[in-house]
């Protein structure tokens, strides 16, 4: 996917006019790029359109209209756009209860390094997390992490069946498997930068 430039963005005035409709478009778009692993871990696979929305919202909120300020926002968000050789995802650890969230974040240190994808017959590809800054410390991890999953050119799915495995061990509970709805085959095809990687997939599993 091409990186965003200033010419791709709406002016503040134009964005204010179309914001409601644009936001509805983004919400619908994100629904096909969300993968829930277990009950508390959500992966949102990013793309150029989502990043444009993030930039537009920042420009509006901060009332940024000068070239230098716009370029600064583009520099911050462009690295989250897949480049054709990878998927990029925001990983969110979700617990509604505040006290439970605090407890779990203290016990989930390093979870971002436990996420991987695997196609039948090929090695696991672990996510590279938080390449800009570390988002955990000795006491707790962050509720949000940014992941890059590199696609390998050697993947070749079998004719009749392929399995993509994604794992995120919470390092507390016994790892268990659950079968995802078949609609995720379509969702993964939408996410892939190369639909040939997944178009023949039939079985999808998530581990948590």
C-alpha positions in Angstrom: 0.0 0.0 0.0 1.3 3.5 -0.9 2.1 5.9 2.0 -0.1 8.9 2.5 0.9 12.3 1.3 -0.6 15.7 1.9 -2.4 15.5 -1.5 -4.4 12.5 -0.2 -5.9 14.5 2.7 -9.0 16.7 2.9 -8.6 20.3 4.0 -10.0 21.0 7.5 -13.0 22.7 6.0 -13.8 19.9 3.6 -13.3 17.2 6.3 -15.7 19.0 8.6 -18.3 18.8 5.9 -17.9 15.1 5.2 -16.7 13.8 8.6 -19.9 12.1 9.6 -20.2 10.1 6.4 -16.5 9.4 6.4 -16.6 8.1 10.0 -19.5 5.7 9.1 -17.4 4.4 6.2 -14.5 3.8 8.5 -16.6 2.0 11.1 -18.0 -0.4 8.5 -14.5 -0.9 7.0 -13.0 -1.8 10.4 -15.6 -4.5 11.1 -14.0 -6.6 8.4 -10.5 -6.2 9.8 -11.1 -7.2 13.4 -10.0 -10.5 14.8 -10.9 -11.5 18.4 -8.6 -14.0 20.0 -10.4 -15.3 23.1 -12.6 -12.9 25.0 -10.0 -10.2 25.9 -7.6 -9.8 23.0 -8.5 -7.9 19.8 -6.4 -7.4 16.7 -7.3 -4.6 14.3 -5.5 -4.9 11.0 -4.6 -1.5 9.8 -4.5 -0.1 6.2 -4.2 3.1 4.3 -7.8 4.2 4.7 -7.8 3.7 8.5 -4.6 5.7 8.8 -6.1 8.5 6.7 -8.9 8.7 9.1 -6.5 8.8 12.1 -4.5 11.6 10.5 -7.7 13.6 9.6 -8.9 13.3 13.1 -5.6 14.5 14.6 -5.5 17.4 12.2 -9.0 18.4 13.1 -8.5 18.0 16.9 -5.3 20.0 16.9 -6.4 22.4 14.2 -3.3 21.7 12.2 -3.2 23.2 8.7 0.4 24.2 8.1 2.6 21.9 5.9 5.1 21.1 8.7 2.5 20.0 11.1 0.7 17.9 8.5 4.0 16.2 7.6 4.7 15.5 11.2 1.3 13.6 11.5 2.0 11.7 8.3 5.4 10.7 9.6 3.7 9.3 12.8 1.0 7.3 11.0 2.5 6.2 7.7 4.7 3.4 9.4 1.4 1.7 10.4 0.4 1.1 6.8 1.3 -2.3 5.4 3.9 -2.2 2.6 2.9 -5.3 0.7 5.3 -7.6 2.5 3.5 -7.6 5.9 0.3 -7.1 7.9 0.2 -4.5 10.6 -2.2 -4.7 13.5 -3.1 -2.8 16.6 -3.4 -5.3 19.5 -5.8 -4.3 22.3 -6.1 -6.0 25.7 -9.7 -5.5 26.8 -11.1 -5.8 30.3 -14.2 -3.7 31.2 -13.5 -3.9 35.0 -10.8 -1.4 35.9 -9.3 -3.5 38.8 -9.3 -6.6 36.7 -7.6 -4.8 33.9 -4.9 -3.5 36.2 -4.3 -7.0 37.6 -4.2 -8.7 34.2 -1.9 -6.0 32.7 0.5 -6.8 35.5 0.5 -10.5 34.6 0.5 -10.2 30.8 3.9 -8.6 30.4 5.4 -9.8 27.1 2.2 -11.0 25.6 2.9 -8.9 22.5 5.8 -11.2 21.7 3.7 -14.3 21.9 1.5 -13.6 18.8 2.3 -15.5 15.7 0.7 -16.7 12.5 1.3 -20.0 10.8 0.3 -21.7 7.6 0.2 -25.5 7.5 3.6 -26.9 6.6 5.5 -23.6 7.3 7.3 -22.1 10.2 5.6 -19.8 12.7 6.0 -16.1 12.0 6.1 -14.2 15.2 4.9 -10.6 15.4 7.5 -7.8 15.8 5.9 -5.6 18.4 6.3 -1.9 19.3 9.2 -1.0 17.0 9.0 2.7 18.0 9.1 2.4 21.8 8.7 -0.3 24.4 5.2 -0.4 25.9 5.7 -2.4 29.0 7.9 -2.3 32.0 8.8 -4.4 35.0 5.3 -3.8 36.6 2.8 -4.0 33.7 2.3 -4.1 30.0 0.3 -1.6 27.9 -3.3 -2.3 26.9 -2.3 -1.3 23.3 0.5 -2.7 21.2 1.5 -2.3 17.6 2.4 -5.4 15.6 4.1 -6.2 12.3 3.6 -9.7 10.9 6.0 -10.4 7.9 4.6 -12.4 5.0 6.9 -15.0 3.5 7.2 -15.4 -0.2 7.6 -19.2 0.3 4.0 -19.7 1.5 2.0 -21.9 -0.9 -1.3 -23.1 0.4 -2.5 -26.7 -0.3 -5.2 -27.1 -3.0 -8.0 -28.3 -0.7 -7.3 -27.0 2.8 -5.0 -24.6 4.7 -4.8 -23.6 8.3 -3.7 -20.2 9.6 -2.9 -20.3 13.2 -2.6 -17.2 15.4 -1.6 -17.5 19.0 -1.5 -15.2 21.9 -0.7 -17.0 25.2 -1.9 -15.1 28.2 0.8 -17.0 30.2 -1.8 -17.8 32.9 -4.5 -20.1 31.6 -3.9 -23.4 29.8 -3.8 -22.7 26.1 -7.0 -23.8 24.4 -8.3 -23.8 20.9 -11.5 -22.5 19.5 -12.8 -22.7 16.0 -13.6 -19.4 14.4 -16.7 -18.8 12.3 -16.2 -19.6 8.6 -16.8 -15.9 7.8 -13.3 -15.2 9.0 -12.0 -16.8 5.8 -13.5 -13.9 4.0 -12.2 -11.4 6.5 -8.6 -12.8 6.2 -8.8 -12.6 2.5 -9.8 -8.9 2.8 -6.9 -8.3 5.2 -4.2 -10.0 3.1 -2.1 -7.8 0.9 -2.0 -10.8 -1.5 -5.3 -12.6 -1.6 -3.6 -15.7 -3.1 -2.1 -16.3 0.3 -5.5 -17.2 1.8 -8.1 -17.5 -0.9 -8.2 -21.4 -0.6 -8.2 -21.4 3.2 -11.0 -23.4 4.8 -10.2 -23.9 8.4 -9.3 -21.1 10.8 -8.3 -21.4 14.5 -7.4 -19.0 17.2 -5.6 -19.8 20.4 -5.8 -17.9 23.7 
